[in-house]
Amino acid sequence: MSKKSILLLAIVMLCSTLLAGCGGSDKKAATPAAPAAGKKLIIYTSMKESLISGIVEGFKKKNPGIEVDYQSAGAGKLMAKIAAERQSGKILADIIWTSEVPDFYNMKKEGILEQYKTPLLKDIVNPFDDYDGYFTAARLGTLGIAINTDKIKTPPTQWSDLYKPEYKGAFGIADPALSGTAYMSVALLEKQFGWEFFDKLRANGARIGKGSGQVVDDTASGELAASLAVDYITYDKIEKGAHIALYYPPELLLAPSPVAIFKGGNVDAAKKFVDYLLDKEAQTLIAGEGTLSVRTDVTSPEKLKLPASADAWKRSIKIDYVKMMDSKKATIKQFTDTLQGKK
């Protein structure tokens, strides 16, 4: 082989080696990115489908590189799922957002929450005096007296109106053993008015219903004349044509819905979600669903006749959530015994 041929062959081999090296380098650079892109942000929430789906879609538009999945179910079911996952060795969710405040104190105590103090805290109504960043209120639920407008002609203005004859045997409260929101309401009313309030309800024939939705359904159907009712459940029925209305006595029942981040998950994406949830876009969606935004610059639709967030907080019955959590079993028993006449 001539010197010229040998030189040409060497050049070809060198180029082949360089090209192969470049190709291999590209493949190695792309490989680590694949798992990161496939890591979803997982949200567990008790918020209704119409609300969480809209918020997730808005978040994805603002954060196109983050995949999101969510599960919407009752808070009790979600906590049972989390407990089972912990037994298996790993919580699959990155975010938890429900209305069961005591659960968040328990999770914080158990050390499974990530501490994150959002920079948006300055823009919101914060109902937690002991706030330390382990969970943040993302919604302010309200409860009032829902009446069937065909049965009750004079709207209630005080909680004591429930002792009147027109409510006899026809006022319902969801079972606090089944509904965390109902438990919070019972605890708040007991703190404000004492057990005498429930003694008088019992004397007027008040009933224990099943869930928060069921007592509103029974009010809409006319089986009950009135009920202790959650805002968004009631307004959803009104929107569908039910002959009911919701009224708020001066001492307001306020139920915060905290959001928190689990340790060991997709923490960076979760922090972005918390910030989006507290920003004006997501909070406007929350206000549109018949409940209160935590932001003072977001107002509810006028037709809902909800108080402003800051005013609602001022009017609300305040409670020590840790003590409320510790006394849950005893409070539920006393409530049940009282309304069933076992005292």
Secondary structure as a PSIPRED ss2 file (coil, helix, strand):
# PSIPRED VFORMAT (PSIPRED V4.0)

   1 M C   1.000  0.000  0.000
   2 S C   1.000  0.000  0.000
   3 K H   0.000  1.000  0.000
   4 K H   0.000  1.000  0.000
   5 S H   0.000  1.000  0.000
   6 I H   0.000  1.000  0.000
   7 L H   0.000  1.000  0.000
   8 L H   0.000  1.000  0.000
   9 L H   0.000  1.000  0.000
  10 A H   0.000  1.000  0.000
  11 I H   0.000  1.000  0.000
  12 V H   0.000  1.000  0.000
  13 M H   0.000  1.000  0.000
  14 L H   0.000  1.000  0.000
  15 C H   0.000  1.000  0.000
  16 S H   0.000  1.000  0.000
  17 T H   0.000  1.000  0.000
  18 L H   0.000  1.000  0.000
  19 L H   0.000  1.000  0.000
  20 A H   0.000  1.000  0.000
  21 G H   0.000  1.000  0.000
  22 C H   0.000  1.000  0.000
  23 G H   0.000  1.000  0.000
  24 G H   0.000  1.000  0.000
  25 S H   0.000  1.000  0.000
  26 D H   0.000  1.000  0.000
  27 K H   0.000  1.000  0.000
  28 K H   0.000  1.000  0.000
  29 A H   0.000  1.000  0.000
  30 A H   0.000  1.000  0.000
  31 T C   1.000  0.000  0.000
  32 P C   1.000  0.000  0.000
  33 A H   0.000  1.000  0.000
  34 A H   0.000  1.000  0.000
  35 P H   0.000  1.000  0.000
  36 A H   0.000  1.000  0.000
  37 A H   0.000  1.000  0.000
  38 G H   0.000  1.000  0.000
  39 K C   1.000  0.000  0.000
  40 K C   1.000  0.000  0.000
  41 L E   0.000  0.000  1.000
  42 I E   0.000  0.000  1.000
  43 I E   0.000  0.000  1.000
  44 Y E   0.000  0.000  1.000
  45 T E   0.000  0.000  1.000
  46 S C   1.000  0.000  0.000
  47 M C   1.000  0.000  0.000
  48 K C   1.000  0.000  0.000
  49 E H   0.000  1.000  0.000
  50 S H   0.000  1.000  0.000
  51 L H   0.000  1.000  0.000
  52 I H   0.000  1.000  0.000
  53 S H   0.000  1.000  0.000
  54 G H   0.000  1.000  0.000
  55 I H   0.000  1.000  0.000
  56 V H   0.000  1.000  0.000
  57 E H   0.000  1.000  0.000
  58 G H   0.000  1.000  0.000
  59 F H   0.000  1.000  0.000
  60 K H   0.000  1.000  0.000
  61 K H   0.000  1.000  0.000
  62 K H   0.000  1.000  0.000
  63 N C   1.000  0.000  0.000
  64 P C   1.000  0.000  0.000
  65 G C   1.000  0.000  0.000
  66 I C   1.000  0.000  0.000
  67 E C   1.000  0.000  0.000
  68 V E   0.000  0.000  1.000
  69 D E   0.000  0.000  1.000
  70 Y E   0.000  0.000  1.000
  71 Q E   0.000  0.000  1.000
  72 S E   0.000  0.000  1.000
  73 A C   1.000  0.000  0.000
  74 G C   1.000  0.000  0.000
  75 A H   0.000  1.000  0.000
  76 G H   0.000  1.000  0.000
  77 K H   0.000  1.000  0.000
  78 L H   0.000  1.000  0.000
  79 M H   0.000  1.000  0.000
  80 A H   0.000  1.000  0.000
  81 K H   0.000  1.000  0.000
  82 I H   0.000  1.000  0.000
  83 A H   0.000  1.000  0.000
  84 A H   0.000  1.000  0.000
  85 E H   0.000  1.000  0.000
  86 R H   0.000  1.000  0.000
  87 Q H   0.000  1.000  0.000
  88 S H   0.000  1.000  0.000
  89 G C   1.000  0.000  0.000
  90 K C   1.000  0.000  0.000
  91 I C   1.000  0.000  0.000
  92 L C   1.000  0.000  0.000
  93 A C   1.000  0.000  0.000
  94 D C   1.000  0.000  0.000
  95 I E   0.000  0.000  1.000
  96 I E   0.000  0.000  1.000
  97 W E   0.000  0.000  1.000
  98 T C   1.000  0.000  0.000
  99 S C   1.000  0.000  0.000
 100 E C   1.000  0.000  0.000
 101 V H   0.000  1.000  0.000
 102 P H   0.000  1.000  0.000
 103 D H   0.000  1.000  0.000
 104 F H   0.000  1.000  0.000
 105 Y H   0.000  1.000  0.000
 106 N H   0.000  1.000  0.000
 107 M H   0.000  1.000  0.000
 108 K H   0.000  1.000  0.000
 109 K H   0.000  1.000  0.000
 110 E C   1.000  0.000  0.000
 111 G C   1.000  0.000  0.000
 112 I C   1.000  0.000  0.000
 113 L E   0.000  0.000  1.000
 114 E E   0.000  0.000  1.000
 115 Q C   1.000  0.000  0.000
 116 Y C   1.000  0.000  0.000
 117 K C   1.000  0.000  0.000
 118 T C   1.000  0.000  0.000
 119 P H   0.000  1.000  0.000
 120 L H   0.000  1.000  0.000
 121 L H   0.000  1.000  0.000
 122 K H   0.000  1.000  0.000
 123 D H   0.000  1.000  0.000
 124 I E   0.000  0.000  1.000
 125 V C   1.000  0.000  0.000
 126 N C   1.000  0.000  0.000
 127 P C   1.000  0.000  0.000
 128 F C   1.000  0.000  0.000
 129 D C   1.000  0.000  0.000
 130 D C   1.000  0.000  0.000
 131 Y C   1.000  0.000  0.000
 132 D C   1.000  0.000  0.000
 133 G C   1.000  0.000  0.000
 134 Y C   1.000  0.000  0.000
 135 F C   1.000  0.000  0.000
 136 T E   0.000  0.000  1.000
 137 A E   0.000  0.000  1.000
 138 A E   0.000  0.000  1.000
 139 R E   0.000  0.000  1.000
 140 L E   0.000  0.000  1.000
 141 G E   0.000  0.000  1.000
 142 T E   0.000  0.000  1.000
 143 L E   0.000  0.000  1.000
 144 G E   0.000  0.000  1.000
 145 I E   0.000  0.000  1.000
 146 A E   0.000  0.000  1.000
 147 I E   0.000  0.000  1.000
 148 N E   0.000  0.000  1.000
 149 T C   1.000  0.000  0.000
 150 D C   1.000  0.000  0.000
 151 K C   1.000  0.000  0.000
 152 I C   1.000  0.000  0.000
 153 K C   1.000  0.000  0.000
 154 T C   1.000  0.000  0.000
 155 P C   1.000  0.000  0.000
 156 P C   1.000  0.000  0.000
 157 T C   1.000  0.000  0.000
 158 Q C   1.000  0.000  0.000
 159 W H   0.000  1.000  0.000
 160 S H   0.000  1.000  0.000
 161 D H   0.000  1.000  0.000
 162 L H   0.000  1.000  0.000
 163 Y H   0.000  1.000  0.000
 164 K C   1.000  0.000  0.000
 165 P H   0.000  1.000  0.000
 166 E H   0.000  1.000  0.000
 167 Y H   0.000  1.000  0.000
 168 K C   1.000  0.000  0.000
 169 G C   1.000  0.000  0.000
 170 A C   1.000  0.000  0.000
 171 F E   0.000  0.000  1.000
 172 G E   0.000  0.000  1.000
 173 I E   0.000  0.000  1.000
 174 A E   0.000  0.000  1.000
 175 D C   1.000  0.000  0.000
 176 P C   1.000  0.000  0.000
 177 A C   1.000  0.000  0.000
 178 L C   1.000  0.000  0.000
 179 S C   1.000  0.000  0.000
 180 G H   0.000  1.000  0.000
 181 T H   0.000  1.000  0.000
 182 A H   0.000  1.000  0.000
 183 Y H   0.000  1.000  0.000
 184 M H   0.000  1.000  0.000
 185 S H   0.000  1.000  0.000
 186 V H   0.000  1.000  0.000
 187 A H   0.000  1.000  0.000
 188 L H   0.000  1.000  0.000
 189 L H   0.000  1.000  0.000
 190 E H   0.000  1.000  0.000
 191 K H   0.000  1.000  0.000
 192 Q H   0.000  1.000  0.000
 193 F H   0.000  1.000  0.000
 194 G C   1.000  0.000  0.000
 195 W H   0.000  1.000  0.000
 196 E H   0.000  1.000  0.000
 197 F H   0.000  1.000  0.000
 198 F H   0.000  1.000  0.000
 199 D H   0.000  1.000  0.000
 200 K H   0.000  1.000  0.000
 201 L H   0.000  1.000  0.000
 202 R H   0.000  1.000  0.000
 203 A H   0.000  1.000  0.000
 204 N C   1.000  0.000  0.000
 205 G C   1.000  0.000  0.000
 206 A C   1.000  0.000  0.000
 207 R E   0.000  0.000  1.000
 208 I E   0.000  0.000  1.000
 209 G E   0.000  0.000  1.000
 210 K C   1.000  0.000  0.000
 211 G C   1.000  0.000  0.000
 212 S H   0.000  1.000  0.000
 213 G H   0.000  1.000  0.000
 214 Q H   0.000  1.000  0.000
 215 V H   0.000  1.000  0.000
 216 V H   0.000  1.000  0.000
 217 D H   0.000  1.000  0.000
 218 D H   0.000  1.000  0.000
 219 T H   0.000  1.000  0.000
 220 A H   0.000  1.000  0.000
 221 S H   0.000  1.000  0.000
 222 G C   1.000  0.000  0.000
 223 E C   1.000  0.000  0.000
 224 L C   1.000  0.000  0.000
 225 A C   1.000  0.000  0.000
 226 A E   0.000  0.000  1.000
 227 S E   0.000  0.000  1.000
 228 L E   0.000  0.000  1.000
 229 A E   0.000  0.000  1.000
 230 V E   0.000  0.000  1.000
 231 D H   0.000  1.000  0.000
 232 Y H   0.000  1.000  0.000
 233 I H   0.000  1.000  0.000
 234 T H   0.000  1.000  0.000
 235 Y H   0.000  1.000  0.000
 236 D H   0.000  1.000  0.000
 237 K H   0.000  1.000  0.000
 238 I H   0.000  1.000  0.000
 239 E H   0.000  1.000  0.000
 240 K C   1.000  0.000  0.000
 241 G C   1.000  0.000  0.000
 242 A C   1.000  0.000  0.000
 243 H C   1.000  0.000  0.000
 244 I E   0.000  0.000  1.000
 245 A E   0.000  0.000  1.000
 246 L E   0.000  0.000  1.000
 247 Y E   0.000  0.000  1.000
 248 Y C   1.000  0.000  0.000
 249 P C   1.000  0.000  0.000
 250 P C   1.000  0.000  0.000
 251 E C   1.000  0.000  0.000
 252 L E   0.000  0.000  1.000
 253 L E   0.000  0.000  1.000
 254 L E   0.000  0.000  1.000
 255 A E   0.000  0.000  1.000
 256 P E   0.000  0.000  1.000
 257 S E   0.000  0.000  1.000
 258 P E   0.000  0.000  1.000
 259 V E   0.000  0.000  1.000
 260 A E   0.000  0.000  1.000
 261 I E   0.000  0.000  1.000
 262 F E   0.000  0.000  1.000
 263 K C   1.000  0.000  0.000
 264 G C   1.000  0.000  0.000
 265 G C   1.000  0.000  0.000
 266 N C   1.000  0.000  0.000
 267 V H   0.000  1.000  0.000
 268 D H   0.000  1.000  0.000
 269 A H   0.000  1.000  0.000
 270 A H   0.000  1.000  0.000
 271 K H   0.000  1.000  0.000
 272 K H   0.000  1.000  0.000
 273 F H   0.000  1.000  0.000
 274 V H   0.000  1.000  0.000
 275 D H   0.000  1.000  0.000
 276 Y H   0.000  1.000  0.000
 277 L H   0.000  1.000  0.000
 278 L H   0.000  1.000  0.000
 279 D C   1.000  0.000  0.000
 280 K H   0.000  1.000  0.000
 281 E H   0.000  1.000  0.000
 282 A H   0.000  1.000  0.000
 283 Q H   0.000  1.000  0.000
 284 T H   0.000  1.000  0.000
 285 L H   0.000  1.000  0.000
 286 I H   0.000  1.000  0.000
 287 A H   0.000  1.000  0.000
 288 G H   0.000  1.000  0.000
 289 E C   1.000  0.000  0.000
 290 G C   1.000  0.000  0.000
 291 T C   1.000  0.000  0.000
 292 L E   0.000  0.000  1.000
 293 S C   1.000  0.000  0.000
 294 V C   1.000  0.000  0.000
 295 R E   0.000  0.000  1.000
 296 T C   1.000  0.000  0.000
 297 D C   1.000  0.000  0.000
 298 V C   1.000  0.000  0.000
 299 T C   1.000  0.000  0.000
 300 S C   1.000  0.000  0.000
 301 P C   1.000  0.000  0.000
 302 E H   0.000  1.000  0.000
 303 K H   0.000  1.000  0.000
 304 L H   0.000  1.000  0.000
 305 K C   1.000  0.000  0.000
 306 L C   1.000  0.000  0.000
 307 P C   1.000  0.000  0.000
 308 A C   1.000  0.000  0.000
 309 S H   0.000  1.000  0.000
 310 A H   0.000  1.000  0.000
 311 D H   0.000  1.000  0.000
 312 A H   0.000  1.000  0.000
 313 W H   0.000  1.000  0.000
 314 K H   0.000  1.000  0.000
 315 R H   0.000  1.000  0.000
 316 S E   0.000  0.000  1.000
 317 I C   1.000  0.000  0.000
 318 K C   1.000  0.000  0.000
 319 I C   1.000  0.000  0.000
 320 D C   1.000  0.000  0.000
 321 Y H   0.000  1.000  0.000
 322 V H   0.000  1.000  0.000
 323 K H   0.000  1.000  0.000
 324 M H   0.000  1.000  0.000
 325 M H   0.000  1.000  0.000
 326 D H   0.000  1.000  0.000
 327 S C   1.000  0.000  0.000
 328 K H   0.000  1.000  0.000
 329 K H   0.000  1.000  0.000
 330 A H   0.000  1.000  0.000
 331 T H   0.000  1.000  0.000
 332 I H   0.000  1.000  0.000
 333 K H   0.000  1.000  0.000
 334 Q H   0.000  1.000  0.000
 335 F H   0.000  1.000  0.000
 336 T H   0.000  1.000  0.000
 337 D H   0.000  1.000  0.000
 338 T H   0.000  1.000  0.000
 339 L H   0.000  1.000  0.000
 340 Q C   1.000  0.000  0.000
 341 G C   1.000  0.000  0.000
 342 K C   1.000  0.000  0.000
 343 K C   1.000  0.000  0.000
